[in-house]
Amino acid sequence: MAIPGYDSSNVAEYTLEHVGARVAVVAGVVPDAFGLAKSGDDPPVDALGDPVELTAVEELKAVEAVEITLVYDPGKLPPGASPTDVAVAVETDDGWEPLESTVDLEETTVTALLNDRPPGPTVVAGYDDRSGEATD
């Protein structure tokens, strides 16, 4: 999985096939402990897949890009929801925060591309109903 704009030889990639999660990282320091694991956290009510833990994410240094891709189950979307109302959400101290994400309807995946570490280590694909909110 290439991160657009980055040389693939500089990208560290990790996959957790049985939960459908991939992460690619461009950073000055990617610790050996970094990777993916199935999370034991309870998913939010609007989760469309299993939560995934980014292990040792706080040990990443000089982060240039983090790309998180998660498989989701479109059958779990609420009735009437758009199939594009899906986002990668990250668990923070304030609850689950949806990240700016791109949906691939053919692959039923959702991808978030960040220029820093995510604000928490646990991520999940979830229903994102923010599209109807007004922005300032």
N, C-alpha and C positions, 0 to 999 in steps of 0.2 A: 504494500500500500504506500504509494508515494504521497508526500505532502506537496501540493503545488508550490513551486518556487524554491524548493530545496533539493539539493543533490541527494539522491537515494543512498549514497555511501555515508552520508551524515545522519541518516535517520535510523533510530533504534526502534524496532517493531516487536510487538507482543500480541499474542492471540490466545483467547480462551474459547476454544471451539464449542464446548458443550453448553455455553450460555450465549454464544454469538456475540462476543466482544472482541474488539481490536483497538489497540492504542499505538500510535506512532509518536516519537518524541525526537526533537532536535534540541539538545542541551549541551552545555560545556561539560557537565558531569551527570552521567546516568548511573546510579549505583547498581551493583550486581543484584541487590534485593528488590529493585524495581520490577514490577510486572503486574499481572492481573490475577485475581482470585474471586471466587464466588463469595458474595457478602452474606453475613449472617444477620444483617440489619433487616428490619421489616420494611417492605417497599411502601411507597405512598399509595393512597387509594386509587390514584389515576395512573399507576404503573402499567406499562404495556410489555414488560419483560422482567427478568430477574435483576436485582441490584448486583453490581460488580464493584469490587474493591480495587483501587489503584494502590498497590503496596509500595511503601517507601516513597510516595509522591513528594513528601516534604523534604526529601534528601536530594531532589533534582536541583542542580545549580546552573545558572546562566541559561535559563530556558528561552529558547527562541520560538518554539512551536510545540503544541500538544494537540494531536488529532485523535478524538475519541469516536469510535463507530460502534453502534449497538444495534442488534437485530431487535425488532419489535413485532408484536402480534396485532395486526390491524383488526382482528376480530374482537379485541378488548376495548376498542374505541367506543365511546358512548354513542347511542343512537343519534344520528343527525350530524355527528362530528365530521369535519373534513379530514380526509386521509393525510393531509399535509399539516394538521395540527398536532405534530409530534415534535418533541425536543429531548435532547439529552438534559437531564436534571441532575444536579449535584446536591448532596446533603450538606448543609451548613448548620451552624449553631441556631440559625433562625428558621430552619425547616428546609424543604426541597426548593432549590432555585433553578428554574429553567435557563439554559444557556442558548445563545443564538445558534441555531442548528439548521441543517439542510437535510431534507428527506429524500430518499431514493425509493420511489414507489415500486419499481420493478424488483429490487433486492429486499424490500421491506427493512431498510436500515435507516438510521438517523445518525448524522455526524455533526460534531461540534469541533471547530478549529479555534484554538486559543493561542495567544501570544505569551502566556504565562502558565504557571501551575493552576489547575482548577482550585476553587475556593474550599474544596473538601475532597477526601479520598474516595467517597462512595458515589457512584453514578448509576443512573437507570434511565431507560427510555420511558417517557411518560406523555400523557395527553397534555397539550399546552393550549389553553383556551385564551391566551393573551392577545390573539390576533384581532379580537374585537375591541380591545382597550384603546382609548385615546392616548396619543403620545404628545409630550410637550415639545 
